[in-house]
């Protein structure tokens, strides 16, 4: 709900999660170095930082 209130579309969140899982597997890694690598990868693919953070929040 919070992300929707910020104007982030649910489809964008789902797309970011799907890309992350495809690249890094599921469950998503919690190690700080891997998490940073995942964030940089998704940022380079055009996802916003809020969308990227939401995939960890919504797990």
Biopython code that builds the backbone (N, CA, C, O; Angstrom):
import numpy as np
from Bio.PDB.StructureBuilder import StructureBuilder

atoms = [
    (1, "UNK", "N", (0.820, -1.193, 0.000)),
    (1, "UNK", "CA", (0.000, 0.000, 0.000)),
    (1, "UNK", "C", (0.864, 1.256, 0.000)),
    (1, "UNK", "O", (0.581, 2.219, -0.713)),
    (2, "UNK", "N", (1.921, 1.234, 0.810)),
    (2, "UNK", "CA", (2.793, 2.396, 0.905)),
    (2, "UNK", "C", (3.427, 2.736, -0.439)),
    (2, "UNK", "O", (3.522, 3.908, -0.803)),
    (3, "UNK", "N", (3.856, 1.730, -1.167)),
    (3, "UNK", "CA", (4.468, 1.970, -2.470)),
    (3, "UNK", "C", (3.447, 2.474, -3.477)),
    (3, "UNK", "O", (3.765, 3.322, -4.310)),
    (4, "UNK", "N", (2.244, 1.971, -3.410)),
    (4, "UNK", "CA", (1.194, 2.453, -4.296)),
    (4, "UNK", "C", (0.871, 3.912, -4.000)),
    (4, "UNK", "O", (0.591, 4.681, -4.919)),
    (5, "UNK", "N", (0.905, 4.301, -2.728)),
    (5, "UNK", "CA", (0.674, 5.688, -2.352)),
    (5, "UNK", "C", (1.779, 6.592, -2.869)),
    (5, "UNK", "O", (1.542, 7.768, -3.143)),
    (6, "UNK", "N", (2.983, 6.053, -3.004)),
    (6, "UNK", "CA", (4.107, 6.819, -3.540)),
    (6, "UNK", "C", (4.079, 6.875, -5.062)),
    (6, "UNK", "O", (4.918, 7.528, -5.682)),
    (7, "UNK", "N", (3.111, 6.186, -5.659)),
    (7, "UNK", "CA", (2.965, 6.235, -7.101)),
    (7, "UNK", "C", (3.715, 5.152, -7.851)),
    (7, "UNK", "O", (3.871, 5.236, -9.069)),
    (8, "UNK", "N", (4.182, 4.135, -7.136)),
    (8, "UNK", "CA", (4.905, 3.038, -7.788)),
    (8, "UNK", "C", (3.894, 1.975, -8.186)),
    (8, "UNK", "O", (3.141, 1.464, -7.356)),
    (9, "UNK", "N", (3.896, 1.661, -9.449)),
    (9, "UNK", "CA", (2.947, 0.700, -9.997)),
    (9, "UNK", "C", (3.313, -0.716, -9.559)),
    (9, "UNK", "O", (4.486, -1.089, -9.535)),
    (10, "UNK", "N", (2.302, -1.488, -9.216)),
    (10, "UNK", "CA", (2.511, -2.875, -8.770)),
    (10, "UNK", "C", (3.192, -3.713, -9.854)),
    (10, "UNK", "O", (4.000, -4.589, -9.548)),
    (11, "UNK", "N", (2.867, -3.445, -11.105)),
    (11, "UNK", "CA", (3.503, -4.171, -12.211)),
    (11, "UNK", "C", (5.004, -3.915, -12.261)),
    (11, "UNK", "O", (5.782, -4.812, -12.586)),
    (12, "UNK", "N", (5.414, -2.672, -11.934)),
    (12, "UNK", "CA", (6.844, -2.344, -11.906)),
    (12, "UNK", "C", (7.552, -3.104, -10.791)),
    (12, "UNK", "O", (8.673, -3.579, -10.968)),
    (13, "UNK", "N", (6.899, -3.213, -9.658)),
    (13, "UNK", "CA", (7.472, -3.953, -8.530)),
    (13, "UNK", "C", (7.626, -5.426, -8.898)),
    (13, "UNK", "O", (8.664, -6.037, -8.644)),
    (14, "UNK", "N", (6.580, -5.985, -9.499)),
    (14, "UNK", "CA", (6.630, -7.392, -9.917)),
    (14, "UNK", "C", (7.705, -7.621, -10.970)),
    (14, "UNK", "O", (8.388, -8.646, -10.950)),
    (15, "UNK", "N", (7.859, -6.670, -11.892)),
    (15, "UNK", "CA", (8.882, -6.795, -12.938)),
    (15, "UNK", "C", (10.283, -6.752, -12.330)),
    (15, "UNK", "O", (11.155, -7.525, -12.728)),
    (16, "UNK", "N", (10.501, -5.860, -11.374)),
    (16, "UNK", "CA", (11.807, -5.777, -10.714)),
    (16, "UNK", "C", (12.113, -7.077, -9.981)),
    (16, "UNK", "O", (13.240, -7.568, -10.028)),
    (17, "UNK", "N", (11.124, -7.628, -9.312)),
    (17, "UNK", "CA", (11.314, -8.883, -8.594)),
    (17, "UNK", "C", (11.638, -10.021, -9.562)),
    (17, "UNK", "O", (12.525, -10.832, -9.297)),
    (18, "UNK", "N", (10.921, -10.078, -10.680)),
    (18, "UNK", "CA", (11.154, -11.141, -11.665)),
    (18, "UNK", "C", (12.557, -11.063, -12.244)),
    (18, "UNK", "O", (13.216, -12.087, -12.422)),
    (19, "UNK", "N", (13.018, -9.847, -12.538)),
    (19, "UNK", "CA", (14.379, -9.670, -13.068)),
    (19, "UNK", "C", (15.407, -10.089, -12.026)),
    (19, "UNK", "O", (16.382, -10.768, -12.347)),
    (20, "UNK", "N", (15.187, -9.684, -10.777)),
    (20, "UNK", "CA", (16.124, -10.011, -9.701)),
    (20, "UNK", "C", (16.211, -11.520, -9.487)),
    (20, "UNK", "O", (17.304, -12.064, -9.328)),
    (21, "UNK", "N", (15.080, -12.186, -9.482)),
    (21, "UNK", "CA", (15.063, -13.634, -9.274)),
    (21, "UNK", "C", (15.742, -14.342, -10.442)),
    (21, "UNK", "O", (16.487, -15.301, -10.239)),
    (22, "UNK", "N", (15.493, -13.879, -11.647)),
    (22, "UNK", "CA", (16.119, -14.493, -12.823)),
    (22, "UNK", "C", (17.642, -14.381, -12.747)),
    (22, "UNK", "O", (18.356, -15.324, -13.089)),
    (23, "UNK", "N", (18.128, -13.241, -12.304)),
    (23, "UNK", "CA", (19.575, -12.994, -12.258)),
    (23, "UNK", "C", (20.229, -13.627, -11.030)),
    (23, "UNK", "O", (21.324, -14.180, -11.134)),
    (24, "UNK", "N", (19.569, -13.553, -9.862)),
    (24, "UNK", "CA", (20.214, -13.937, -8.608)),
    (24, "UNK", "C", (19.588, -15.131, -7.904)),
    (24, "UNK", "O", (20.113, -15.577, -6.884)),
    (25, "UNK", "N", (18.480, -15.665, -8.419)),
    (25, "UNK", "CA", (17.839, -16.816, -7.801)),
    (25, "UNK", "C", (16.922, -16.423, -6.658)),
    (25, "UNK", "O", (16.872, -15.272, -6.225)),
    (26, "UNK", "N", (16.198, -17.435, -6.187)),
    (26, "UNK", "CA", (15.283, -17.183, -5.095)),
    (26, "UNK", "C", (15.582, -18.145, -3.971)),
    (26, "UNK", "O", (15.769, -19.326, -4.263)),
    (27, "UNK", "N", (15.643, -17.758, -2.733)),
    (27, "UNK", "CA", (15.368, -16.417, -2.248)),
    (27, "UNK", "C", (16.496, -15.453, -2.616)),
    (27, "UNK", "O", (17.634, -15.861, -2.850)),
    (28, "UNK", "N", (16.153, -14.179, -2.661)),
    (28, "UNK", "CA", (17.155, -13.170, -2.991)),
    (28, "UNK", "C", (18.223, -13.137, -1.897)),
    (28, "UNK", "O", (17.906, -13.294, -0.718)),
    (29, "UNK", "N", (19.462, -12.936, -2.274)),
    (29, "UNK", "CA", (20.549, -12.945, -1.288)),
    (29, "UNK", "C", (20.443, -11.784, -0.310)),
    (29, "UNK", "O", (20.016, -10.687, -0.668)),
    (30, "UNK", "N", (20.839, -12.047, 0.931)),
    (30, "UNK", "CA", (20.832, -11.020, 1.977)),
    (30, "UNK", "C", (22.219, -10.465, 2.265)),
    (30, "UNK", "O", (22.346, -9.473, 2.982)),
    (31, "UNK", "N", (23.259, -11.086, 1.720)),
    (31, "UNK", "CA", (24.622, -10.616, 1.959)),
    (31, "UNK", "C", (24.769, -9.194, 1.412)),
    (31, "UNK", "O", (24.343, -8.918, 0.291)),
    (32, "UNK", "N", (25.364, -8.294, 2.190)),
    (32, "UNK", "CA", (25.453, -6.888, 1.769)),
    (32, "UNK", "C", (26.104, -6.681, 0.391)),
    (32, "UNK", "O", (25.617, -5.874, -0.401)),
    (33, "UNK", "N", (27.183, -7.392, 0.103)),
    (33, "UNK", "CA", (27.853, -7.197, -1.181)),
    (33, "UNK", "C", (26.959, -7.633, -2.338)),
    (33, "UNK", "O", (26.918, -6.961, -3.369)),
    (34, "UNK", "N", (26.256, -8.727, -2.187)),
    (34, "UNK", "CA", (25.372, -9.228, -3.238)),
    (34, "UNK", "C", (24.158, -8.317, -3.382)),
    (34, "UNK", "O", (23.692, -8.068, -4.494)),
    (35, "UNK", "N", (23.652, -7.826, -2.268)),
    (35, "UNK", "CA", (22.506, -6.928, -2.298)),
    (35, "UNK", "C", (22.852, -5.636, -3.062)),
    (35, "UNK", "O", (22.040, -5.144, -3.846)),
    (36, "UNK", "N", (24.033, -5.103, -2.838)),
    (36, "UNK", "CA", (24.485, -3.905, -3.551)),
    (36, "UNK", "C", (24.628, -4.199, -5.039)),
    (36, "UNK", "O", (24.256, -3.381, -5.881)),
    (37, "UNK", "N", (25.163, -5.358, -5.353)),
    (37, "UNK", "CA", (25.306, -5.757, -6.758)),
    (37, "UNK", "C", (23.937, -5.862, -7.426)),
    (37, "UNK", "O", (23.765, -5.421, -8.563)),
    (38, "UNK", "N", (22.977, -6.436, -6.733)),
    (38, "UNK", "CA", (21.614, -6.550, -7.249)),
    (38, "UNK", "C", (21.008, -5.162, -7.465)),
    (38, "UNK", "O", (20.379, -4.915, -8.493)),
    (39, "UNK", "N", (21.192, -4.265, -6.513)),
    (39, "UNK", "CA", (20.653, -2.912, -6.639)),
    (39, "UNK", "C", (21.251, -2.193, -7.845)),
    (39, "UNK", "O", (20.526, -1.553, -8.606)),
    (40, "UNK", "N", (22.558, -2.294, -8.024)),
    (40, "UNK", "CA", (23.200, -1.649, -9.183)),
    (40, "UNK", "C", (22.695, -2.236, -10.486)),
    (40, "UNK", "O", (22.466, -1.508, -11.452)),
    (41, "UNK", "N", (22.518, -3.555, -10.518)),
    (41, "UNK", "CA", (22.036, -4.225, -11.719)),
    (41, "UNK", "C", (20.635, -3.727, -12.092)),
    (41, "UNK", "O", (20.368, -3.413, -13.252)),
    (42, "UNK", "N", (19.753, -3.658, -11.103)),
    (42, "UNK", "CA", (18.388, -3.212, -11.376)),
    (42, "UNK", "C", (18.333, -1.727, -11.730)),
    (42, "UNK", "O", (17.535, -1.322, -12.575)),
    (43, "UNK", "N", (19.172, -0.915, -11.091)),
    (43, "UNK", "CA", (19.240, 0.503, -11.452)),
    (43, "UNK", "C", (19.669, 0.668, -12.904)),
    (43, "UNK", "O", (19.153, 1.529, -13.617)),
    (44, "UNK", "N", (20.613, -0.158, -13.338)),
    (44, "UNK", "CA", (21.075, -0.067, -14.728)),
    (44, "UNK", "C", (20.004, -0.525, -15.712)),
    (44, "UNK", "O", (20.074, -0.209, -16.900)),
    (45, "UNK", "N", (19.017, -1.267, -15.224)),
    (45, "UNK", "CA", (17.920, -1.732, -16.070)),
    (45, "UNK", "C", (16.740, -0.761, -16.053)),
    (45, "UNK", "O", (15.710, -1.032, -16.671)),
    (46, "UNK", "N", (16.878, 0.369, -15.353)),
    (46, "UNK", "CA", (15.854, 1.407, -15.382)),
    (46, "UNK", "C", (14.869, 1.400, -14.232)),
    (46, "UNK", "O", (13.923, 2.188, -14.233)),
    (47, "UNK", "N", (15.065, 0.528, -13.247)),
    (47, "UNK", "CA", (14.166, 0.518, -12.095)),
    (47, "UNK", "C", (14.578, 1.612, -11.120)),
    (47, "UNK", "O", (15.763, 1.916, -10.988)),
    (48, "UNK", "N", (13.597, 2.207, -10.434)),
    (48, "UNK", "CA", (13.900, 3.240, -9.453)),
    (48, "UNK", "C", (14.376, 2.596, -8.153)),
    (48, "UNK", "O", (14.171, 1.404, -7.924)),
    (49, "UNK", "N", (15.008, 3.396, -7.314)),
    (49, "UNK", "CA", (15.513, 2.880, -6.046)),
    (49, "UNK", "C", (14.360, 2.417, -5.155)),
    (49, "UNK", "O", (14.489, 1.411, -4.457)),
    (50, "UNK", "N", (13.229, 3.141, -5.170)),
    (50, "UNK", "CA", (12.060, 2.728, -4.377)),
    (50, "UNK", "C", (11.542, 1.373, -4.828)),
    (50, "UNK", "O", (11.177, 0.542, -3.996)),
    (51, "UNK", "N", (11.504, 1.141, -6.130)),
    (51, "UNK", "CA", (11.055, -0.146, -6.644)),
    (51, "UNK", "C", (11.989, -1.265, -6.202)),
    (51, "UNK", "O", (11.541, -2.350, -5.830)),
    (52, "UNK", "N", (13.280, -0.994, -6.245)),
    (52, "UNK", "CA", (14.272, -1.996, -5.858)),
    (52, "UNK", "C", (14.161, -2.319, -4.372)),
    (52, "UNK", "O", (14.190, -3.486, -3.984)),
    (53, "UNK", "N", (14.035, -1.300, -3.554)),
    (53, "UNK", "CA", (13.893, -1.535, -2.111)),
    (53, "UNK", "C", (12.634, -2.307, -1.784)),
    (53, "UNK", "O", (12.600, -3.077, -0.825)),
    (54, "UNK", "N", (11.594, -2.099, -2.587)),
    (54, "UNK", "CA", (10.327, -2.759, -2.310)),
    (54, "UNK", "C", (10.392, -4.274, -2.513)),
    (54, "UNK", "O", (9.622, -5.005, -1.890)),
    (55, "UNK", "N", (11.282, -4.753, -3.359)),
    (55, "UNK", "CA", (11.320, -6.200, -3.551)),
    (55, "UNK", "C", (11.840, -6.897, -2.297)),
    (55, "UNK", "O", (11.478, -8.045, -2.037)),
    (56, "UNK", "N", (12.672, -6.231, -1.529)),
    (56, "UNK", "CA", (13.117, -6.820, -0.270)),
    (56, "UNK", "C", (12.071, -6.631, 0.817)),
    (56, "UNK", "O", (11.897, -7.503, 1.668)),
    (57, "UNK", "N", (11.376, -5.505, 0.797)),
    (57, "UNK", "CA", (10.359, -5.218, 1.800)),
    (57, "UNK", "C", (9.155, -6.128, 1.639)),
    (57, "UNK", "O", (8.557, -6.545, 2.631)),
    (58, "UNK", "N", (8.793, -6.440, 0.402)),
    (58, "UNK", "CA", (7.572, -7.194, 0.132)),
    (58, "UNK", "C", (7.764, -8.687, 0.071)),
    (58, "UNK", "O", (6.843, -9.395, -0.337)),
    (59, "UNK", "N", (8.914, -9.203, 0.456)),
    (59, "UNK", "CA", (9.133, -10.642, 0.390)),
    (59, "UNK", "C", (8.346, -11.375, 1.443)),
    (59, "UNK", "O", (8.418, -12.601, 1.525)),
]
sb = StructureBuilder()
sb.init_structure("model")
sb.init_model(0)
sb.init_chain("A")
sb.init_seg("    ")
for serial, (resi, resn, name, xyz) in enumerate(atoms, 1):
    if name == "N":
        sb.init_residue(resn, " ", resi, " ")
    sb.init_atom(name, np.array(xyz, "f"), 0.0, 1.0, " ", f" {name:<3s}", serial, name[0])
structure = sb.get_structure()
